[in-house]
């Protein structure tokens, strides 16, 4: 015979229940979301071409090949 008549139980805590789940989903669906997927050669070339064009607009930009 047990000494306790009532059984005590607890509900499981969801750590994502405070809105974190929605924030994570929004971040994953963002157009600029960070992923660990390897880019193809064409994607990498396009990305770096965009970066170089942006850097060349800097007034302090110079190229060693032009000096």
PyMOL commands that set and color helices and strands:
alter all, ss='L'
color gray80, all
select helices_A, chain A and resi 20-28+41-56+64-66
alter helices_A, ss='H'
color red, helices_A
deselect
rebuild
show_as cartoon
